[in-house]
Amino acid sequence: MSDKSDLRLKVWGCRGSIAARNKIPEFYNSVKDLETKSNIFSTGFGINTTCFSVESRFLPANTILFIDTGSGFFTASPYYFSKGYKKLILMQTHYHYDHTIGLTMSLYMHIPDPDIDISLYGPQDQTIGAKKAISHLMHKPVFPIEISERVERFKQMVQINEPRNFIMLIHPRFGVKKIRKPQYNEISGDKKRFKINKNSESVYLSDCMVIKCNDCVNHPQKTLSYRIEAGNKSLVILTDHENTDGIHVELKPHLQDSDVLIMDSQFTKKGTPAFIPGLGHGTPDYCVKVAKEVKARRLFLTHHAPNADDQQIKAIEAEARGYAGKELEITSLREGLSIEV
């Protein structure tokens, strides 16, 4: 299976902290609302936590790339499985439950199919990497199935020890190659041919999707931002990042000139949900400031608060547009949105 697009992102979940819904006050004020209002658990922006899929002609056949596996991954799984995608590359920004819980109950974890092949990548936070984090999620008595009962589905579980020195190349015919930054600089600067593996033909960097990492993210736990480049397109996901006085000197080039920049704007300083320092989430004024400084072409806001209703999310979007003026296109993510980068 192939996709003709250079780079397309689909949103399966864009809530933060926990899967939620609007109309919370009505729920608490009157239990009978459950009987009289069928849409009490609905919202135009979606109820699921963070999960993005990336489609591209640069990915190998039957392969799909995901950034985070929040509760939205549960919905995405049957969609892609039904289309014949059996190989998954999962890139975790971090291991908080709202970014991983969908993996536990996803179809890919439990349907009997020997062709399912999962590669899981994520940061190393102290002594915890991808394998330990997922093992914690799937461990009795908090979950009925141990990860050891599903481990054969995982081709590899990779902890990214040096994020700013970790670069992944993906070729549509020859698969994945992991290299360090000095090697990347060599092949990109001189436009040299290289091999993805010992059996592959020599290729150029322009023949590959490139995934870069950065850990200069302001969040209570180790969190990664991913920059994905394919063709002449670039997409950056910077979620779970709290406002800082400026842009970290090593984060700025990671964000620079991105076609699409996705940033955490869970809170606002002008209304509700009110900004709470220390929780690791941003505000619209900060997102716009960063997007302008790095010359991003489009800004998308994500990680909507679980108790934020549609009007509050629209207000945050409008506030961001007010800061941006006509200089920047701004949209709040919603479930089901497809972005052609």
N, C-alpha and C positions, 0 to 999 in steps of 0.2 A: 504494500500500500504506500502511496506517495501523496504529497500535497504540493501543489504548484506554487503556493505562497512562500515568499522568503521567510516571513515571520508573522505569525498570527497568535494572539493571546485570547483565550476564552476564560471567563470568570465563572467559577463554580461556587465560590464563597468569598465574601468580602466583609463579614462581620468580625469583630474582635472580642476576645475574652471568652464568650460562650455563645452557642447558637441561640437566637432569640427572636423576638417579634415586636411589633408595635402594639398600641392599645393596652399597654400594661396597666394604666390607671383603671380602665374599665374592668379589667379582669379582677383586680383587687376590690373594686367598689361593689361589684355585683356578680355573683357566681352565675346568675341566670343568663348573663351575656353569653356564656358558653353554649346555651341552648338557642338563643335568639339571633346571634351574629356568627354566621358561618366563617367569616374572614377574620376572626379575632386574632388568629395566629399568622396572619399574612402581612406582607409589607412589600412595597414596590421595589425595594433595594435588596430583598432576599433575607433569609434567616440563617444561612450557613456560614461557618467560619472559614478562614482563608484557604483557598485552593485555586490555583491557576494552571491551566494546561497551555502548552506551547506547541503549535503545529508548524511544520516547516518542510520544504523540499530538501533541506539539508539533513534531516533525520533519516536514519536507515528505514527500510521497509518494515511495516508493522510495529514501529517504535513511536512512543509518545513521551513527551517531557512534561513533568509537573514541577511546579514550585509550591511546596507545602501540601500537606495532606490533612487539612482540617476537615470538618464535617462535610464540606462540599465534595470531598473525594469519594464519599459514599455514593453520591449522585452521578459523578463523572464516570465511575468505574463501569457500570453496565452500558453506558453510552459508547465508550471506546471499545469495550470487549465485543459488543455487537458488530462493530465495524472492523473487527479482525486485528485489533492492536493487542499483541501478546507480550511485547517487550516494553518495559517502563523504566525511565530514568527519573528518579525522585530526588529533588534537591530541597533539603530542609533549611529554612532560614534559621530555625532554632527548634527546641523540643517542648515548648509549652503545649499543654493539652489542646488548646484551640487551633494549633497548627499541625497536630499529629493524630487526633482522635479518629479521623475518618479512615485511617489505614487499618485499624483493628477490625472493623466490620465491613470492609470493602469486598466486593465480589472477587477481586484479584487475590485476596488472601485466602479465600475459602472454597471457590469453585474448583472441582477436581479437573485439572488440565495440566499435563506435564510440560506444555510449551510455554507456560507463564515464566517470564524471566525478568526479575526486578533488580535494578541496581540502585542502592540507596546511599545518598551522600549527605553529610551534615557536619557542623562544626564540632570540634572537641572543646568541651567546657569542663575544665579541671580534668577529672578522670573519666568523664562521660562522653562517649561518641555515639555514632548512629546505632550500633548494635546494642549497646547497653540501654540507650534511651527507648528503643522499640521493645527490648526485652522487658523493661519495666512496665510498659503499656500492656503487654500480653504476658501476664504472669498471675498465676493463681495466688490468692483468692479474689483479686480484683478483676480478673478476666478468666473465662472458663477454659481457654485454650492457651497453652504455652507457646512461645515463639519457636521453641524446639520442634513443635509439631508442624511448623510451616517454613522452617528455615531453608528447605530445598528450593523454595521459590526464589530465593535471593541469590543472584549471581555473585553479588558482593555487597558488603556494607562498609562504606569508606568514611572514616573520620578525617575531616580536613584540618590538619594541624597548623598549617601556615597559610591562611586564606589569601593573603596578599601576594603569595608566591605560588598559588595554585591556579592553573589554567587548564580547562578541558576543551579539547577539539573533537568535534563530531563530524564524521564524513558519511554521506549517504550510502556509500558502497563498502567502506572499510571499517566503519565503527568508531570507537572512542579511543582517544589518546590523551593521557594526562601528562602535562609538562610543567616545568618551572618557568618563572618569569624571564630569566636570562636566555633560556632556549627560545622562548616566544619572541623576545626582542630580536634575536638573531634571525629567525626565519621571516619575521614581519618586516624588519628593516631592510634586508637584502633581497626580499622576495625569493627566497630559496625554495627549491623543491625538497620535500621530506617524505618519509614513510610513516603511515599511521601504525603499522605493525610490519613485522619482517616479511609477511606474505603479500603486502599491498603494493600497488604501484606508487610511484612518486607523485605527490600532489602539491598544490599551492595552498597557502593559508586561505585564500579567497574561495577555495573549494569547500571550506568547512564552516560549520557553526562554531563560534567561540564563546565560551562561558567563563567569565572572570568573577572573582569573589573579593569582597572587602568586609573587614570586621570592625571598621571605625563607626560602629552603630551604637547609639546611646540607649541601651536597654538593660534591665537588671541582670539578664543572663546573656551569655555569648550569643550574638546574633549576626548573621551574614546578610549582606546585600549581594544580589546577583545581577551582573550585566550580561546580556545575551546579544551577540552580534551575528547577523546572517545576511549575506549579500551586502548591501549598503545600509542596512537597517540596524538600529540599536534600541534595546529595551532594558530599562533598569527597574528593579523592584527593591524599594527601600521601605520596608514595613517595620513596625515596632521600633520606631526611632523617635526619641523625644527631642524637643527643641534644644539647640545649643547656641552659644553666642555667635559662632561663625561656622564655617564648613571646615572640617578636619583637613589638613593639608594633603593627606593621602586619600581622602574620600572624594575630594573635588574632581580629580581627573577620572575617577570611576564613574562619576555622574555626567561629566562634561559632554555637551552636544548630543545628548540622547534624544532620539526621535520620540520616545515615550518614556516618561518618568512616573512611576507609581509610588506614592508616598502616603504614610500613615497620617491621617487627620481625624483621629477619634474624638478629640476635644475642641473646644473653642474658648477663647478668653472673653467673648462678648455675651454669652448666653449659656445654654445647656446643650449637651453635657459639658459641665465646666471643667477646665483644665486642672489636673491634679499632678503636681510635680512628683517625679520619682517613679511613676508607673511605666515610663518608657513609651509614651505615645505623644503625637504631635498635634499642632493646631494649624489652621489654614493660612494665617499670616506667615508663619515660618515656612510652610511648604512653598508658597509663592516666592518668598525671598530666595530660597535655595534654587528653585526652578529657573528664576530669572538670572541668578548669578552664574549658573552652569550652562545657560542658554539652551535649556530643554525646549523642544518644539511643542510638546503636549504634556499636560500634567493631569494625572488621574488620582483622585483621593480615595483611600481605602481604610479598612479596619474600623468600620463604623461601630459605635458603641452599642452594646446589646440592648440598652434601654432607650436608644434614640429612635424616634418614630420618623416617618417619611419627611414630615415638615422640618424637623430638626436637621436632618441630613441635607435637605435642600437649602436650609439656611446657611449651613457651613459651606456648601458649594457656592451660594450667592456671595457670601463674605469673601471667599477666595477670589471670585471673579472681580469683586470690588477692589481688592488689592492689586490685581493683575492689570485691570483696564483692558485695553485691546491688544496688549502685547503677547498674551498667552492664552491658548485654548485650555479650558479646565472642565473636567467632568468628574462626577462622583461615580465610582464603580457600582454596578448592580449585577446581581446574578443573571446569567444568560447573555451578558454583553460580550460581543466578539470584537476585538480590536485588530484591525489590519495595520501593522506597524509601518 
